[in-house]
Amino acid sequence: MEHHADFAIPVTQHLEVETAVGPADGLGPIRGRAIALGWWVDASAADDPEHEPTGTLYLVVDDRRSRPYWVKQADLTTVRTDS
């Protein structure tokens, strides 16, 4: 499923992430620099107990892919910052 953010803010610090998932393009899990932090709000989620009403996403630039992807926070496996 392709995620989208209802709201987003830029990530101004260098933040590298790795994920457990990726699109069906044969390149494996998404990994790269997070350039934005976003979140969604779904008011109709109360009708479906399996559906998450809110969530946090990271917009990740993976140099192996042609565009950035929104990744759910729950799918992150590694997070690194420059210190």
Residue frames as qw, qx, qy, qz and C-alpha x, y, z in Angstrom:
[[0.000, 0.889, 0.459, 0.000, 0.00, 0.00, 0.00],
 [0.385, 0.414, -0.021, 0.825, 1.28, 3.43, -0.92],
 [0.321, -0.642, -0.492, 0.493, 1.18, 5.75, 2.07],
 [0.190, 0.644, 0.160, 0.724, 0.55, 9.48, 1.99],
 [0.292, -0.283, -0.498, 0.767, 0.80, 12.24, 4.57],
 [0.008, -0.858, -0.497, -0.132, -1.97, 14.72, 5.32],
 [0.162, -0.977, 0.141, -0.017, 0.57, 17.04, 6.96],
 [0.876, 0.103, -0.081, 0.464, 4.37, 17.21, 6.65],
 [0.187, -0.954, 0.202, 0.114, 7.37, 19.15, 7.90],
 [0.642, 0.604, -0.442, 0.167, 10.96, 19.06, 6.60],
 [0.857, -0.431, -0.023, 0.281, 13.65, 17.14, 8.48],
 [0.193, 0.947, -0.234, 0.104, 16.55, 19.59, 8.84],
 [0.428, -0.613, 0.664, 0.024, 19.04, 17.21, 10.46],
 [0.449, 0.363, -0.766, -0.284, 20.72, 14.37, 8.58],
 [0.681, -0.127, 0.577, -0.432, 18.62, 11.29, 9.35],
 [0.366, 0.281, -0.817, -0.346, 19.34, 7.94, 7.66],
 [0.721, -0.074, 0.467, -0.506, 16.73, 5.18, 7.95],
 [0.191, 0.142, -0.922, -0.306, 16.34, 1.58, 6.86],
 [0.698, -0.036, 0.127, -0.704, 13.02, -0.20, 6.56],
 [0.496, -0.067, 0.862, -0.078, 11.66, -3.71, 6.58],
 [0.580, 0.560, 0.587, -0.068, 9.58, -3.17, 3.43],
 [0.080, -0.385, 0.409, 0.824, 9.80, -1.80, -0.07],
 [0.661, 0.439, -0.015, -0.608, 7.75, -1.47, -3.23],
 [0.867, 0.119, 0.480, 0.056, 7.49, -4.43, -5.59],
 [0.440, 0.849, -0.250, -0.152, 10.35, -3.19, -7.78],
 [0.944, 0.149, -0.186, 0.227, 12.88, -5.91, -6.94],
 [0.309, 0.665, -0.371, 0.570, 15.25, -3.50, -5.16],
 [0.522, -0.195, -0.696, 0.452, 14.46, -4.67, -1.63],
 [0.299, -0.763, -0.476, 0.320, 13.60, -2.59, 1.43],
 [0.186, 0.896, 0.058, 0.399, 13.71, 1.20, 1.27],
 [0.656, -0.506, -0.121, 0.546, 16.77, 2.83, 2.82],
 [0.404, 0.493, 0.133, 0.759, 18.16, 6.35, 2.63],
 [0.133, -0.006, -0.310, 0.942, 17.84, 9.88, 3.93],
 [0.031, -0.712, -0.692, 0.116, 14.57, 11.03, 5.50],
 [0.210, 0.231, 0.143, 0.939, 13.72, 14.49, 4.15],
 [0.410, -0.358, -0.052, -0.837, 10.30, 15.01, 5.77],
 [0.015, 0.142, 0.899, -0.413, 8.24, 13.82, 8.69],
 [0.413, -0.182, -0.346, -0.822, 4.53, 13.47, 8.05],
 [0.200, 0.131, 0.869, -0.432, 1.40, 12.16, 9.65],
 [0.306, -0.269, -0.633, -0.658, -2.10, 11.23, 8.67],
 [0.314, 0.101, 0.614, -0.717, -5.42, 11.56, 10.43],
 [0.285, -0.166, -0.788, -0.520, -8.38, 9.41, 9.39],
 [0.423, -0.127, 0.358, -0.823, -11.63, 10.40, 11.08],
 [0.830, 0.037, -0.235, -0.505, -13.47, 7.40, 9.58],
 [0.367, 0.328, -0.852, 0.178, -11.07, 4.91, 11.21],
 [0.402, -0.146, 0.638, -0.640, -13.46, 4.44, 14.14],
 [0.824, 0.199, -0.027, -0.530, -15.68, 2.43, 11.78],
 [0.878, 0.285, -0.382, 0.041, -12.94, -0.18, 11.21],
 [0.681, -0.699, 0.218, 0.017, -11.07, -1.56, 14.25],
 [0.867, 0.040, 0.226, 0.442, -8.28, -2.89, 11.97],
 [0.412, 0.732, 0.112, 0.531, -7.58, 0.62, 10.64],
 [0.498, -0.274, -0.287, 0.771, -5.11, 3.00, 12.29],
 [0.054, 0.915, 0.394, -0.069, -6.68, 6.43, 12.97],
 [0.053, 0.962, -0.259, -0.064, -3.35, 8.30, 12.99],
 [0.923, -0.064, 0.137, 0.354, 0.24, 7.52, 12.16],
 [0.168, -0.835, 0.330, 0.407, 3.71, 8.86, 11.57],
 [0.848, 0.458, 0.178, 0.198, 5.48, 8.64, 8.21],
 [0.372, -0.624, 0.360, 0.585, 8.98, 9.43, 6.95],
 [0.672, 0.730, -0.014, -0.123, 9.61, 10.60, 3.38],
 [0.672, -0.446, 0.484, 0.339, 12.74, 8.68, 2.38],
 [0.504, 0.749, -0.347, -0.255, 15.03, 9.29, -0.60],
 [0.826, -0.174, 0.503, 0.184, 16.51, 5.95, -1.68],
 [0.049, 0.656, -0.482, -0.579, 19.17, 6.61, -4.34],
 [0.242, -0.023, 0.923, 0.300, 18.28, 3.34, -6.06],
 [0.241, 0.617, 0.748, -0.043, 14.76, 4.54, -6.82],
 [0.252, 0.447, 0.371, 0.774, 13.36, 7.25, -9.07],
 [0.280, -0.657, -0.110, -0.691, 11.34, 9.03, -6.37],
 [0.101, -0.273, 0.709, -0.643, 11.00, 9.33, -2.58],
 [0.527, -0.335, -0.742, -0.245, 8.62, 7.05, -0.68],
 [0.488, -0.534, 0.261, -0.639, 6.52, 7.61, 2.44],
 [0.549, 0.048, -0.818, 0.164, 7.37, 4.91, 5.00],
 [0.651, -0.661, -0.221, -0.301, 5.40, 4.10, 8.17],
 [0.186, -0.717, 0.565, -0.364, 7.33, 4.56, 11.41],
 [0.853, -0.232, 0.408, -0.228, 6.44, 0.97, 12.37],
 [0.915, 0.390, 0.016, 0.104, 8.36, -0.28, 9.29],
 [0.179, 0.839, -0.466, 0.215, 11.67, 1.36, 10.31],
 [0.942, -0.160, -0.232, 0.184, 14.38, -1.07, 11.37],
 [0.641, -0.181, -0.097, 0.739, 17.33, 1.33, 11.76],
 [0.064, 0.970, 0.158, 0.173, 17.60, 5.08, 12.40],
 [0.688, -0.171, -0.057, 0.703, 20.94, 6.94, 12.39],
 [0.063, 0.992, 0.105, 0.011, 21.77, 10.61, 12.87],
 [0.567, 0.474, -0.269, 0.618, 24.99, 12.57, 12.42],
 [0.554, -0.798, -0.208, 0.116, 26.32, 13.49, 15.83]]
